[in-house]
Amino acid sequence: MSIFFFLFGLDLLISSYQLPDPFSFIMTFFAASFVLLISAALAITFLIKMIRVYRRIRNHS
């Protein structure tokens, strides 16, 4: 799910550079950055949790 939002944020970031209005550019740029930040944080959290579970399973065996 976070990969989808990461790709959506990248697409939004790229499309913000094609806007002629400076106010719309700023708003779209910061919105895209926020979406990218949240999706990256969710992906990193998921990876950290998966590593912890893998280590617990490996240590108990």
PDB file of N, H, CA, C and O in Angstrom:
ATOM      1  N   MET A   1       0.823  -1.191   0.000  1.00  0.00           N
ATOM      2  CA  MET A   1       0.000   0.000   0.000  1.00  0.00           C
ATOM      3  C   MET A   1       0.873   1.262   0.000  1.00  0.00           C
ATOM      4  O   MET A   1       0.581   2.241  -0.687  1.00  0.00           O
ATOM      5  N   SER A   2       1.937   1.210   0.781  1.00  0.00           N
ATOM      6  H   SER A   2       2.174   0.415   1.340  1.00  0.00           H
ATOM      7  CA  SER A   2       2.798   2.393   0.838  1.00  0.00           C
ATOM      8  C   SER A   2       3.542   2.607  -0.480  1.00  0.00           C
ATOM      9  O   SER A   2       3.887   3.738  -0.823  1.00  0.00           O
ATOM     10  N   ILE A   3       3.789   1.531  -1.213  1.00  0.00           N
ATOM     11  H   ILE A   3       3.509   0.613  -0.935  1.00  0.00           H
ATOM     12  CA  ILE A   3       4.448   1.673  -2.520  1.00  0.00           C
ATOM     13  C   ILE A   3       3.538   2.418  -3.496  1.00  0.00           C
ATOM     14  O   ILE A   3       3.998   3.245  -4.283  1.00  0.00           O
ATOM     15  N   PHE A   4       2.234   2.110  -3.432  1.00  0.00           N
ATOM     16  H   PHE A   4       1.860   1.438  -2.792  1.00  0.00           H
ATOM     17  CA  PHE A   4       1.275   2.827  -4.279  1.00  0.00           C
ATOM     18  C   PHE A   4       1.286   4.316  -3.963  1.00  0.00           C
ATOM     19  O   PHE A   4       1.343   5.141  -4.875  1.00  0.00           O
ATOM     20  N   PHE A   5       1.232   4.669  -2.683  1.00  0.00           N
ATOM     21  H   PHE A   5       1.186   3.999  -1.942  1.00  0.00           H
ATOM     22  CA  PHE A   5       1.227   6.079  -2.311  1.00  0.00           C
ATOM     23  C   PHE A   5       2.569   6.751  -2.613  1.00  0.00           C
ATOM     24  O   PHE A   5       2.612   7.944  -2.913  1.00  0.00           O
ATOM     25  N   PHE A   6       3.659   5.990  -2.535  1.00  0.00           N
ATOM     26  H   PHE A   6       3.624   5.020  -2.291  1.00  0.00           H
ATOM     27  CA  PHE A   6       4.954   6.542  -2.911  1.00  0.00           C
ATOM     28  C   PHE A   6       4.971   6.888  -4.397  1.00  0.00           C
ATOM     29  O   PHE A   6       5.431   7.963  -4.782  1.00  0.00           O
ATOM     30  N   LEU A   7       4.474   5.988  -5.224  1.00  0.00           N
ATOM     31  H   LEU A   7       4.100   5.114  -4.912  1.00  0.00           H
ATOM     32  CA  LEU A   7       4.419   6.260  -6.667  1.00  0.00           C
ATOM     33  C   LEU A   7       3.442   7.391  -6.985  1.00  0.00           C
ATOM     34  O   LEU A   7       3.698   8.202  -7.875  1.00  0.00           O
ATOM     35  N   PHE A   8       2.334   7.447  -6.265  1.00  0.00           N
ATOM     36  H   PHE A   8       2.126   6.788  -5.542  1.00  0.00           H
ATOM     37  CA  PHE A   8       1.373   8.541  -6.440  1.00  0.00           C
ATOM     38  C   PHE A   8       2.017   9.879  -6.067  1.00  0.00           C
ATOM     39  O   PHE A   8       1.824  10.878  -6.760  1.00  0.00           O
ATOM     40  N   GLY A   9       2.776   9.895  -4.979  1.00  0.00           N
ATOM     41  H   GLY A   9       2.933   9.084  -4.416  1.00  0.00           H
ATOM     42  CA  GLY A   9       3.462  11.117  -4.564  1.00  0.00           C
ATOM     43  C   GLY A   9       4.497  11.563  -5.577  1.00  0.00           C
ATOM     44  O   GLY A   9       4.636  12.756  -5.843  1.00  0.00           O
ATOM     45  N   LEU A  10       5.233  10.602  -6.148  1.00  0.00           N
ATOM     46  H   LEU A  10       5.120   9.632  -5.932  1.00  0.00           H
ATOM     47  CA  LEU A  10       6.206  10.951  -7.190  1.00  0.00           C
ATOM     48  C   LEU A  10       5.528  11.538  -8.420  1.00  0.00           C
ATOM     49  O   LEU A  10       6.007  12.513  -8.997  1.00  0.00           O
ATOM     50  N   ASP A  11       4.416  10.942  -8.815  1.00  0.00           N
ATOM     51  H   ASP A  11       4.026  10.149  -8.346  1.00  0.00           H
ATOM     52  CA  ASP A  11       3.677  11.448  -9.970  1.00  0.00           C
ATOM     53  C   ASP A  11       3.140  12.849  -9.688  1.00  0.00           C
ATOM     54  O   ASP A  11       3.183  13.723 -10.554  1.00  0.00           O
ATOM     55  N   LEU A  12       2.642  13.055  -8.494  1.00  0.00           N
ATOM     56  H   LEU A  12       2.607  12.346  -7.791  1.00  0.00           H
ATOM     57  CA  LEU A  12       2.136  14.374  -8.109  1.00  0.00           C
ATOM     58  C   LEU A  12       3.261  15.399  -8.055  1.00  0.00           C
ATOM     59  O   LEU A  12       3.073  16.549  -8.450  1.00  0.00           O
ATOM     60  N   LEU A  13       4.415  14.991  -7.573  1.00  0.00           N
ATOM     61  H   LEU A  13       4.567  14.056  -7.252  1.00  0.00           H
ATOM     62  CA  LEU A  13       5.571  15.888  -7.511  1.00  0.00           C
ATOM     63  C   LEU A  13       6.033  16.287  -8.909  1.00  0.00           C
ATOM     64  O   LEU A  13       6.332  17.455  -9.158  1.00  0.00           O
ATOM     65  N   ILE A  14       6.090  15.329  -9.808  1.00  0.00           N
ATOM     66  H   ILE A  14       5.848  14.380  -9.605  1.00  0.00           H
ATOM     67  CA  ILE A  14       6.503  15.620 -11.182  1.00  0.00           C
ATOM     68  C   ILE A  14       5.485  16.521 -11.873  1.00  0.00           C
ATOM     69  O   ILE A  14       5.858  17.443 -12.597  1.00  0.00           O
ATOM     70  N   SER A  15       4.200  16.254 -11.650  1.00  0.00           N
ATOM     71  H   SER A  15       3.896  15.504 -11.062  1.00  0.00           H
ATOM     72  CA  SER A  15       3.175  17.072 -12.304  1.00  0.00           C
ATOM     73  C   SER A  15       3.088  18.476 -11.707  1.00  0.00           C
ATOM     74  O   SER A  15       2.579  19.388 -12.358  1.00  0.00           O
ATOM     75  N   SER A  16       3.573  18.663 -10.482  1.00  0.00           N
ATOM     76  H   SER A  16       3.986  17.922  -9.953  1.00  0.00           H
ATOM     77  CA  SER A  16       3.530  20.007  -9.898  1.00  0.00           C
ATOM     78  C   SER A  16       4.453  20.972 -10.636  1.00  0.00           C
ATOM     79  O   SER A  16       4.199  22.177 -10.656  1.00  0.00           O
ATOM     80  N   TYR A  17       5.514  20.460 -11.236  1.00  0.00           N
ATOM     81  H   TYR A  17       5.720  19.481 -11.219  1.00  0.00           H
ATOM     82  CA  TYR A  17       6.435  21.323 -11.969  1.00  0.00           C
ATOM     83  C   TYR A  17       5.848  21.827 -13.289  1.00  0.00           C
ATOM     84  O   TYR A  17       6.420  22.724 -13.909  1.00  0.00           O
ATOM     85  N   GLN A  18       4.726  21.270 -13.725  1.00  0.00           N
ATOM     86  H   GLN A  18       4.262  20.542 -13.221  1.00  0.00           H
ATOM     87  CA  GLN A  18       4.105  21.697 -14.973  1.00  0.00           C
ATOM     88  C   GLN A  18       2.994  22.720 -14.749  1.00  0.00           C
ATOM     89  O   GLN A  18       2.346  23.147 -15.705  1.00  0.00           O
ATOM     90  N   LEU A  19       2.768  23.114 -13.505  1.00  0.00           N
ATOM     91  H   LEU A  19       3.294  22.767 -12.729  1.00  0.00           H
ATOM     92  CA  LEU A  19       1.710  24.077 -13.207  1.00  0.00           C
ATOM     93  C   LEU A  19       2.202  25.509 -13.460  1.00  0.00           C
ATOM     94  O   LEU A  19       3.314  25.860 -13.066  1.00  0.00           O
ATOM     95  N   PRO A  20       1.383  26.328 -14.111  1.00  0.00           N
ATOM     96  CA  PRO A  20       1.823  27.699 -14.417  1.00  0.00           C
ATOM     97  C   PRO A  20       1.692  28.660 -13.232  1.00  0.00           C
ATOM     98  O   PRO A  20       2.447  29.629 -13.139  1.00  0.00           O
ATOM     99  N   ASP A  21       0.754  28.406 -12.337  1.00  0.00           N
ATOM    100  H   ASP A  21       0.141  27.619 -12.413  1.00  0.00           H
ATOM    101  CA  ASP A  21       0.484  29.299 -11.213  1.00  0.00           C
ATOM    102  C   ASP A  21       1.443  29.006 -10.052  1.00  0.00           C
ATOM    103  O   ASP A  21       1.509  27.860  -9.608  1.00  0.00           O
ATOM    104  N   PRO A  22       2.179  29.985  -9.548  1.00  0.00           N
ATOM    105  CA  PRO A  22       3.134  29.730  -8.459  1.00  0.00           C
ATOM    106  C   PRO A  22       2.463  29.227  -7.173  1.00  0.00           C
ATOM    107  O   PRO A  22       3.016  28.371  -6.482  1.00  0.00           O
ATOM    108  N   PHE A  23       1.284  29.752  -6.855  1.00  0.00           N
ATOM    109  H   PHE A  23       0.835  30.447  -7.416  1.00  0.00           H
ATOM    110  CA  PHE A  23       0.589  29.306  -5.646  1.00  0.00           C
ATOM    111  C   PHE A  23       0.191  27.838  -5.762  1.00  0.00           C
ATOM    112  O   PHE A  23       0.356  27.074  -4.812  1.00  0.00           O
ATOM    113  N   SER A  24      -0.326  27.445  -6.910  1.00  0.00           N
ATOM    114  H   SER A  24      -0.460  28.066  -7.682  1.00  0.00           H
ATOM    115  CA  SER A  24      -0.693  26.039  -7.116  1.00  0.00           C
ATOM    116  C   SER A  24       0.534  25.144  -7.083  1.00  0.00           C
ATOM    117  O   SER A  24       0.478  24.026  -6.572  1.00  0.00           O
ATOM    118  N   PHE A  25       1.649  25.637  -7.632  1.00  0.00           N
ATOM    119  H   PHE A  25       1.694  26.546  -8.047  1.00  0.00           H
ATOM    120  CA  PHE A  25       2.888  24.861  -7.591  1.00  0.00           C
ATOM    121  C   PHE A  25       3.321  24.613  -6.150  1.00  0.00           C
ATOM    122  O   PHE A  25       3.642  23.481  -5.788  1.00  0.00           O
ATOM    123  N   ILE A  26       3.333  25.650  -5.334  1.00  0.00           N
ATOM    124  H   ILE A  26       3.072  26.569  -5.629  1.00  0.00           H
ATOM    125  CA  ILE A  26       3.770  25.513  -3.942  1.00  0.00           C
ATOM    126  C   ILE A  26       2.864  24.547  -3.188  1.00  0.00           C
ATOM    127  O   ILE A  26       3.352  23.673  -2.471  1.00  0.00           O
ATOM    128  N   MET A  27       1.569  24.695  -3.340  1.00  0.00           N
ATOM    129  H   MET A  27       1.173  25.405  -3.922  1.00  0.00           H
ATOM    130  CA  MET A  27       0.627  23.828  -2.622  1.00  0.00           C
ATOM    131  C   MET A  27       0.758  22.371  -3.075  1.00  0.00           C
ATOM    132  O   MET A  27       0.763  21.463  -2.243  1.00  0.00           O
ATOM    133  N   THR A  28       0.862  22.148  -4.360  1.00  0.00           N
ATOM    134  H   THR A  28       0.857  22.885  -5.036  1.00  0.00           H
ATOM    135  CA  THR A  28       0.986  20.785  -4.883  1.00  0.00           C
ATOM    136  C   THR A  28       2.340  20.178  -4.523  1.00  0.00           C
ATOM    137  O   THR A  28       2.423  18.987  -4.223  1.00  0.00           O
ATOM    138  N   PHE A  29       3.397  20.984  -4.549  1.00  0.00           N
ATOM    139  H   PHE A  29       3.330  21.952  -4.792  1.00  0.00           H
ATOM    140  CA  PHE A  29       4.718  20.503  -4.200  1.00  0.00           C
ATOM    141  C   PHE A  29       4.774  20.049  -2.745  1.00  0.00           C
ATOM    142  O   PHE A  29       5.303  18.976  -2.455  1.00  0.00           O
ATOM    143  N   PHE A  30       4.241  20.845  -1.833  1.00  0.00           N
ATOM    144  H   PHE A  30       3.812  21.717  -2.068  1.00  0.00           H
ATOM    145  CA  PHE A  30       4.269  20.467  -0.424  1.00  0.00           C
ATOM    146  C   PHE A  30       3.334  19.294  -0.126  1.00  0.00           C
ATOM    147  O   PHE A  30       3.635  18.466   0.734  1.00  0.00           O
ATOM    148  N   ALA A  31       2.213  19.218  -0.824  1.00  0.00           N
ATOM    149  H   ALA A  31       1.969  19.891  -1.523  1.00  0.00           H
ATOM    150  CA  ALA A  31       1.312  18.080  -0.649  1.00  0.00           C
ATOM    151  C   ALA A  31       1.977  16.792  -1.121  1.00  0.00           C
ATOM    152  O   ALA A  31       1.866  15.757  -0.464  1.00  0.00           O
ATOM    153  N   ALA A  32       2.660  16.852  -2.248  1.00  0.00           N
ATOM    154  H   ALA A  32       2.750  17.693  -2.782  1.00  0.00           H
ATOM    155  CA  ALA A  32       3.356  15.672  -2.765  1.00  0.00           C
ATOM    156  C   ALA A  32       4.493  15.263  -1.832  1.00  0.00           C
ATOM    157  O   ALA A  32       4.718  14.074  -1.606  1.00  0.00           O
ATOM    158  N   SER A  33       5.201  16.238  -1.299  1.00  0.00           N
ATOM    159  H   SER A  33       5.018  17.204  -1.482  1.00  0.00           H
ATOM    160  CA  SER A  33       6.280  15.934  -0.361  1.00  0.00           C
ATOM    161  C   SER A  33       5.741  15.275   0.894  1.00  0.00           C
ATOM    162  O   SER A  33       6.363  14.361   1.436  1.00  0.00           O
ATOM    163  N   PHE A  34       4.597  15.730   1.355  1.00  0.00           N
ATOM    164  H   PHE A  34       4.091  16.472   0.915  1.00  0.00           H
ATOM    165  CA  PHE A  34       3.970  15.149   2.544  1.00  0.00           C
ATOM    166  C   PHE A  34       3.531  13.710   2.287  1.00  0.00           C
ATOM    167  O   PHE A  34       3.720  12.839   3.136  1.00  0.00           O
ATOM    168  N   VAL A  35       2.953  13.463   1.129  1.00  0.00           N
ATOM    169  H   VAL A  35       2.800  14.170   0.439  1.00  0.00           H
ATOM    170  CA  VAL A  35       2.541  12.103   0.771  1.00  0.00           C
ATOM    171  C   VAL A  35       3.760  11.187   0.691  1.00  0.00           C
ATOM    172  O   VAL A  35       3.719  10.052   1.166  1.00  0.00           O
ATOM    173  N   LEU A  36       4.836  11.675   0.096  1.00  0.00           N
ATOM    174  H   LEU A  36       4.870  12.597  -0.290  1.00  0.00           H
ATOM    175  CA  LEU A  36       6.069  10.880   0.006  1.00  0.00           C
ATOM    176  C   LEU A  36       6.650  10.599   1.385  1.00  0.00           C
ATOM    177  O   LEU A  36       7.113   9.489   1.646  1.00  0.00           O
ATOM    178  N   LEU A  37       6.633  11.575   2.254  1.00  0.00           N
ATOM    179  H   LEU A  37       6.257  12.477   2.042  1.00  0.00           H
ATOM    180  CA  LEU A  37       7.171  11.399   3.600  1.00  0.00           C
ATOM    181  C   LEU A  37       6.389  10.355   4.383  1.00  0.00           C
ATOM    182  O   LEU A  37       6.983   9.496   5.034  1.00  0.00           O
ATOM    183  N   ILE A  38       5.082  10.421   4.327  1.00  0.00           N
ATOM    184  H   ILE A  38       4.600  11.119   3.798  1.00  0.00           H
ATOM    185  CA  ILE A  38       4.252   9.464   5.062  1.00  0.00           C
ATOM    186  C   ILE A  38       4.417   8.063   4.492  1.00  0.00           C
ATOM    187  O   ILE A  38       4.537   7.102   5.252  1.00  0.00           O
ATOM    188  N   SER A  39       4.424   7.929   3.183  1.00  0.00           N
ATOM    189  H   SER A  39       4.326   8.710   2.565  1.00  0.00           H
ATOM    190  CA  SER A  39       4.550   6.590   2.596  1.00  0.00           C
ATOM    191  C   SER A  39       5.922   5.991   2.863  1.00  0.00           C
ATOM    192  O   SER A  39       6.034   4.784   3.083  1.00  0.00           O
ATOM    193  N   ALA A  40       6.958   6.803   2.849  1.00  0.00           N
ATOM    194  H   ALA A  40       6.867   7.783   2.671  1.00  0.00           H
ATOM    195  CA  ALA A  40       8.302   6.292   3.159  1.00  0.00           C
ATOM    196  C   ALA A  40       8.400   5.880   4.621  1.00  0.00           C
ATOM    197  O   ALA A  40       9.025   4.868   4.938  1.00  0.00           O
ATOM    198  N   ALA A  41       7.793   6.649   5.512  1.00  0.00           N
ATOM    199  H   ALA A  41       7.285   7.472   5.255  1.00  0.00           H
ATOM    200  CA  ALA A  41       7.807   6.301   6.931  1.00  0.00           C
ATOM    201  C   ALA A  41       7.053   4.993   7.178  1.00  0.00           C
ATOM    202  O   ALA A  41       7.491   4.168   7.980  1.00  0.00           O
ATOM    203  N   LEU A  42       5.940   4.802   6.505  1.00  0.00           N
ATOM    204  H   LEU A  42       5.583   5.472   5.854  1.00  0.00           H
ATOM    205  CA  LEU A  42       5.182   3.553   6.656  1.00  0.00           C
ATOM    206  C   LEU A  42       5.965   2.361   6.115  1.00  0.00           C
ATOM    207  O   LEU A  42       5.954   1.288   6.719  1.00  0.00           O
ATOM    208  N   ALA A  43       6.636   2.536   4.999  1.00  0.00           N
ATOM    209  H   ALA A  43       6.645   3.407   4.508  1.00  0.00           H
ATOM    210  CA  ALA A  43       7.433   1.444   4.422  1.00  0.00           C
ATOM    211  C   ALA A  43       8.603   1.081   5.328  1.00  0.00           C
ATOM    212  O   ALA A  43       8.887  -0.100   5.525  1.00  0.00           O
ATOM    213  N   ILE A  44       9.278   2.073   5.878  1.00  0.00           N
ATOM    214  H   ILE A  44       9.047   3.033   5.718  1.00  0.00           H
ATOM    215  CA  ILE A  44      10.403   1.804   6.776  1.00  0.00           C
ATOM    216  C   ILE A  44       9.928   1.128   8.051  1.00  0.00           C
ATOM    217  O   ILE A  44      10.584   0.209   8.542  1.00  0.00           O
ATOM    218  N   THR A  45       8.801   1.567   8.596  1.00  0.00           N
ATOM    219  H   THR A  45       8.269   2.314   8.197  1.00  0.00           H
ATOM    220  CA  THR A  45       8.245   0.940   9.791  1.00  0.00           C
ATOM    221  C   THR A  45       7.889  -0.515   9.533  1.00  0.00           C
ATOM    222  O   THR A  45       8.156  -1.381  10.366  1.00  0.00           O
ATOM    223  N   PHE A  46       7.290  -0.784   8.384  1.00  0.00           N
ATOM    224  H   PHE A  46       7.073  -0.080   7.707  1.00  0.00           H
ATOM    225  CA  PHE A  46       6.938  -2.152   8.036  1.00  0.00           C
ATOM    226  C   PHE A  46       8.184  -3.027   7.921  1.00  0.00           C
ATOM    227  O   PHE A  46       8.191  -4.158   8.406  1.00  0.00           O
ATOM    228  N   LEU A  47       9.228  -2.518   7.290  1.00  0.00           N
ATOM    229  H   LEU A  47       9.222  -1.599   6.896  1.00  0.00           H
ATOM    230  CA  LEU A  47      10.463  -3.292   7.155  1.00  0.00           C
ATOM    231  C   LEU A  47      11.116  -3.567   8.510  1.00  0.00           C
ATOM    232  O   LEU A  47      11.606  -4.671   8.750  1.00  0.00           O
ATOM    233  N   ILE A  48      11.124  -2.579   9.385  1.00  0.00           N
ATOM    234  H   ILE A  48      10.726  -1.683   9.190  1.00  0.00           H
ATOM    235  CA  ILE A  48      11.710  -2.777  10.713  1.00  0.00           C
ATOM    236  C   ILE A  48      10.938  -3.830  11.496  1.00  0.00           C
ATOM    237  O   ILE A  48      11.540  -4.671  12.164  1.00  0.00           O
ATOM    238  N   LYS A  49       9.620  -3.790  11.419  1.00  0.00           N
ATOM    239  H   LYS A  49       9.132  -3.107  10.877  1.00  0.00           H
ATOM    240  CA  LYS A  49       8.815  -4.788  12.128  1.00  0.00           C
ATOM    241  C   LYS A  49       9.030  -6.185  11.563  1.00  0.00           C
ATOM    242  O   LYS A  49       9.080  -7.159  12.313  1.00  0.00           O
ATOM    243  N   MET A  50       9.157  -6.285  10.249  1.00  0.00           N
ATOM    244  H   MET A  50       9.117  -5.494   9.639  1.00  0.00           H
ATOM    245  CA  MET A  50       9.389  -7.594   9.642  1.00  0.00           C
ATOM    246  C   MET A  50      10.754  -8.145  10.037  1.00  0.00           C
ATOM    247  O   MET A  50      10.883  -9.349  10.257  1.00  0.00           O
ATOM    248  N   ILE A  51      11.764  -7.305  10.131  1.00  0.00           N
ATOM    249  H   ILE A  51      11.659  -6.327   9.952  1.00  0.00           H
ATOM    250  CA  ILE A  51      13.087  -7.755  10.559  1.00  0.00           C
ATOM    251  C   ILE A  51      13.049  -8.240  11.998  1.00  0.00           C
ATOM    252  O   ILE A  51      13.666  -9.255  12.321  1.00  0.00           O
ATOM    253  N   ARG A  52      12.334  -7.530  12.872  1.00  0.00           N
ATOM    254  H   ARG A  52      11.833  -6.705  12.609  1.00  0.00           H
ATOM    255  CA  ARG A  52      12.216  -7.951  14.269  1.00  0.00           C
ATOM    256  C   ARG A  52      11.528  -9.308  14.393  1.00  0.00           C
ATOM    257  O   ARG A  52      11.954 -10.157  15.176  1.00  0.00           O
ATOM    258  N   VAL A  53      10.463  -9.507  13.618  1.00  0.00           N
ATOM    259  H   VAL A  53      10.117  -8.817  12.982  1.00  0.00           H
ATOM    260  CA  VAL A  53       9.750 -10.791  13.664  1.00  0.00           C
ATOM    261  C   VAL A  53      10.646 -11.901  13.131  1.00  0.00           C
ATOM    262  O   VAL A  53      10.669 -12.995  13.696  1.00  0.00           O
ATOM    263  N   TYR A  54      11.367 -11.650  12.078  1.00  0.00           N
ATOM    264  H   TYR A  54      11.348 -10.762  11.619  1.00  0.00           H
ATOM    265  CA  TYR A  54      12.273 -12.649  11.512  1.00  0.00           C
ATOM    266  C   TYR A  54      13.357 -13.038  12.517  1.00  0.00           C
ATOM    267  O   TYR A  54      13.685 -14.217  12.648  1.00  0.00           O
ATOM    268  N   ARG A  55      13.904 -12.074  13.214  1.00  0.00           N
ATOM    269  H   ARG A  55      13.637 -11.116  13.109  1.00  0.00           H
ATOM    270  CA  ARG A  55      14.939 -12.368  14.211  1.00  0.00           C
ATOM    271  C   ARG A  55      14.381 -13.181  15.371  1.00  0.00           C
ATOM    272  O   ARG A  55      15.055 -14.082  15.870  1.00  0.00           O
ATOM    273  N   ARG A  56      13.159 -12.878  15.809  1.00  0.00           N
ATOM    274  H   ARG A  56      12.611 -12.146  15.404  1.00  0.00           H
ATOM    275  CA  ARG A  56      12.542 -13.658  16.899  1.00  0.00           C
ATOM    276  C   ARG A  56      12.294 -15.096  16.476  1.00  0.00           C
ATOM    277  O   ARG A  56      12.545 -16.026  17.242  1.00  0.00           O
ATOM    278  N   ILE A  57      11.805 -15.277  15.267  1.00  0.00           N
ATOM    279  H   ILE A  57      11.601 -14.521  14.644  1.00  0.00           H
ATOM    280  CA  ILE A  57      11.539 -16.627  14.770  1.00  0.00           C
ATOM    281  C   ILE A  57      12.847 -17.406  14.627  1.00  0.00           C
ATOM    282  O   ILE A  57      12.903 -18.589  14.963  1.00  0.00           O
ATOM    283  N   ARG A  58      13.876 -16.764  14.142  1.00  0.00           N
ATOM    284  H   ARG A  58      13.831 -15.802  13.870  1.00  0.00           H
ATOM    285  CA  ARG A  58      15.164 -17.438  13.960  1.00  0.00           C
ATOM    286  C   ARG A  58      15.812 -17.785  15.295  1.00  0.00           C
ATOM    287  O   ARG A  58      16.458 -18.828  15.397  1.00  0.00           O
ATOM    288  N   ASN A  59      15.664 -16.956  16.312  1.00  0.00           N
ATOM    289  H   ASN A  59      15.139 -16.109  16.229  1.00  0.00           H
ATOM    290  CA  ASN A  59      16.260 -17.212  17.620  1.00  0.00           C
ATOM    291  C   ASN A  59      15.532 -18.311  18.398  1.00  0.00           C
ATOM    292  O   ASN A  59      16.157 -19.011  19.195  1.00  0.00           O
ATOM    293  N   HIS A  60      14.250 -18.472  18.188  1.00  0.00           N
ATOM    294  H   HIS A  60      13.742 -17.904  17.542  1.00  0.00           H
ATOM    295  CA  HIS A  60      13.484 -19.492  18.909  1.00  0.00           C
ATOM    296  C   HIS A  60      13.679 -20.880  18.327  1.00  0.00           C
ATOM    297  O   HIS A  60      13.388 -21.873  18.993  1.00  0.00           O
ATOM    298  N   SER A  61      14.159 -20.967  17.113  1.00  0.00           N
ATOM    299  H   SER A  61      14.395 -20.160  16.572  1.00  0.00           H
ATOM    300  CA  SER A  61      14.319 -22.286  16.467  1.00  0.00           C
ATOM    301  C   SER A  61      15.563 -23.005  16.899  1.00  0.00           C
ATOM    302  O   SER A  61      15.825 -24.116  16.440  1.00  0.00           O
TER     303      SER A  61
END
